[in-house]
């Protein structure tokens, strides 16, 4: 998930809990998932699409059963006029925070 959407999800978590979430940055999604499984964090913020793809991998085929989605955030943004050729384009992103159960 890109930085803007990650920050949006973390801001939502802070708003919901009243606490600043501790952040552990990883190089990629699979490293983040491994870190979650190795107890190097309490939750993983990722796109719901990534959660589906992770469950398709042999190593994490039980991802949906072994984790629990504790929060879901939806964000819609208007695309900038440059490069849209006059079209009205919105981008919708759904993020999730997952925890090991």
N, C-alpha and C positions, 0 to 999 in steps of 0.2 A: 504494500500500500504506500502511496506517495506521502511525502512529509506533511503536506497541508491536511490531508484526510486523517492521518495519524494524529496530528495535533488537534484537529476537530474532535475526534473520538476521545482523546485524553482530556480535553476541556469539558466534554460532556460527563465523563467519569468524575472529574473534580467537582462539577456542579451537583451531581447526584449524591456523592459521598461526603462532600465538604472537605475532602483531603486531596492533597497533591499526590497523584500516583507516581511511584518511583519508576523511572524509565531505564530500561536496559536496551541499548541499541544493538542490532545485529546486522550482519552483512546482507542477509537475504531471508526469505520466508522460511526455508527449511532449517536454517540455523536457529531462527526464532522458535520454531516448533520443537526442535531438539532441546533448546534451552528450557522450554516449558516442561517437557517430559523429564528433564534432569533437575527439576526443582530450582532453576535459577531465576524464577519469577513466579508471581502468583497468577498472572493473566497474560493473555496474548491478544493484542489488537490487530485484526486483519480484516480484509475484505471478505464478505461472505462467499464470493466466488472462489477465493483462495481456499477457504475451508472445505469446499466441495472437492477441489483438485487435490488437496492434501489427502483426503479420504480415499482417493483413487490410487494412491501410491501403496505398494505392498507393505512398506515399513510402517505406514500409519493407516492401514485399512480400517482400523477400529477407532479412528479419530473421533467420529461422531458419537460413539458410545463411551469413549474414555474421557471426553471433555463435555463441558456444559456451557452453553451460551448464557452468559450472565447479563449481557446487555446488548442491545442492537441500536444503532444510530443511523438515521437516514438524512442525507444531505443532498439538496438540489441546487445547482448553480446555473446561472445564465452564462453561456459561452460568450467570449469577447467577440465583437463584430469583425475583427480582422480574421480573414481566412474562412468566414462562414458563407461568403458569396450572397449576402443578403438574407440568408435563412435564419430563422429564429430557432436556436439550438439550446436545449437544456441538457445538463449532465446530471444524472442521478447516481448516487453512490450509497451503497449500504455497507456499513461496517459492523463488526461484531467484536465483542470481548469474550474470549473463551477461557475456561479454567479446567484443570484436571479434576475429575470427580473421584 
